[in-house]
């Protein structure tokens, strides 16, 4: 079984973001993605005002009429 769990390496320790789904001693492979953890943080609202959804978004498409009947 392969399972991926995100974590952070800090001062010689790896802190996992969630509990692994294993109960006994298990081999692991640790991959360091590089860079600082602060670089991966996302800024909320960065696309505010740049994306919009048209008013007719949920209306049926004419191209699909024959499949919808």
Protein Blocks (a to p, Z undefined) as FASTA:
>chain_A
ZZddddddeehiacdfbdcfbfbdcddddddebjjfklmpccehklgokaccdfklmpcc
fklmmmmZZ
